[in-house]
Amino acid sequence: MWIGWIELDLRLGDVHSLKTKRSIVRPIVAEVRRRFQVSVAETDHLDLHRRAGIGASIVAADRAHVVEILDAVEQLVTYHPEVEVLSARRHIGRADD
């Protein structure tokens, strides 16, 4: 069993309230969850208007599938014009590590 996670640090565009921030971040989180069947949530910078952290994780039988899905999650978020990905951290490991 392989376990992988990715954490994306995002800067949001012209956002001046937490309500506006949530209207941008929630649809991205929902789209990632729906398209890739992964666990995903807003995980960081919860009280900042122009920053957000999104984390996603996956469990799969083989490493290649984990890498493929994490790459696709990063690519999907990167293509959203209203956010800029400042950094992406990931970890992939076996359950018996």
C-alpha positions as CSV (number, residue, x, y, z in Angstrom):
1,M,0.0,0.0,0.0
2,W,1.3,3.4,-1.0
3,I,0.3,6.7,0.6
4,G,0.9,10.1,-0.9
5,W,0.1,13.7,0.0
6,I,0.6,17.1,-1.5
7,E,0.3,20.5,0.2
8,L,-0.1,23.5,-2.0
9,D,0.6,27.1,-0.8
10,L,-1.5,29.5,-2.8
11,R,-1.7,33.3,-3.2
12,L,-5.1,34.5,-4.3
13,G,-5.7,37.4,-6.6
14,D,-7.9,40.5,-5.9
15,V,-9.4,39.2,-2.6
16,H,-10.4,41.6,0.2
17,S,-12.5,39.4,2.5
18,L,-12.6,35.9,3.8
19,K,-16.0,35.4,2.2
20,T,-14.5,36.1,-1.2
21,K,-11.6,33.8,-0.4
22,R,-13.9,31.0,0.4
23,S,-15.9,31.5,-2.8
24,I,-12.6,30.8,-4.7
25,V,-11.1,28.0,-2.5
26,R,-14.2,25.9,-1.9
27,P,-14.9,25.2,-5.6
28,I,-11.3,24.3,-6.2
29,V,-11.4,21.8,-3.3
30,A,-14.7,20.4,-4.5
31,E,-13.4,20.0,-8.0
32,V,-10.2,18.2,-6.8
33,R,-12.3,15.8,-4.7
34,R,-14.8,15.1,-7.5
35,R,-12.3,14.6,-10.3
36,F,-9.6,12.5,-8.5
37,Q,-11.5,10.8,-5.6
38,V,-8.9,12.0,-3.0
39,S,-9.2,13.4,0.5
40,V,-8.7,17.2,0.2
41,A,-9.2,20.2,2.4
42,E,-8.2,23.8,3.0
43,T,-5.4,23.3,5.6
44,D,-3.5,26.5,6.1
45,H,-3.7,30.3,6.2
46,L,-7.4,30.0,7.2
47,D,-7.6,33.6,8.5
48,L,-5.6,35.4,5.7
49,H,-7.5,36.9,2.8
50,R,-5.0,36.4,0.0
51,R,-3.4,33.1,1.0
52,A,-4.6,29.6,1.2
53,G,-3.2,26.1,1.8
54,I,-4.8,23.1,0.2
55,G,-3.8,19.5,1.1
56,A,-4.8,16.3,-0.7
57,S,-3.9,12.7,0.1
58,I,-4.4,9.4,-1.7
59,V,-3.9,5.7,-0.9
60,A,-3.3,3.3,-3.7
61,A,-1.9,-0.1,-4.5
62,D,1.1,1.1,-6.6
63,R,3.4,4.1,-6.4
64,A,3.0,5.1,-10.1
65,H,-0.8,5.7,-9.5
66,V,0.0,7.9,-6.5
67,V,2.5,10.0,-8.4
68,E,0.1,10.3,-11.4
69,I,-2.8,11.6,-9.2
70,L,-0.7,14.0,-7.2
71,D,0.8,15.4,-10.4
72,A,-2.8,15.8,-11.8
73,V,-4.0,17.6,-8.6
74,E,-1.1,20.1,-8.7
75,Q,-1.7,20.7,-12.4
76,L,-5.4,21.3,-11.9
77,V,-4.9,23.8,-9.2
78,T,-2.2,25.5,-11.1
79,Y,-4.5,26.1,-14.1
80,H,-7.0,28.1,-12.1
81,P,-6.3,31.7,-13.1
82,E,-7.5,33.2,-9.8
83,V,-4.7,31.5,-7.8
84,E,-0.9,31.4,-8.0
85,V,0.8,28.3,-6.6
86,L,3.7,29.6,-4.5
87,S,5.0,26.1,-3.5
88,A,4.0,22.5,-3.6
89,R,5.3,19.9,-1.1
90,R,4.7,16.2,-1.4
91,H,5.5,13.0,0.2
92,I,5.1,9.4,-1.0
93,G,5.7,6.4,1.1
94,R,4.8,2.8,1.8
95,A,2.5,1.9,4.6
96,D,5.3,-0.2,6.2
97,D,7.9,2.6,6.2
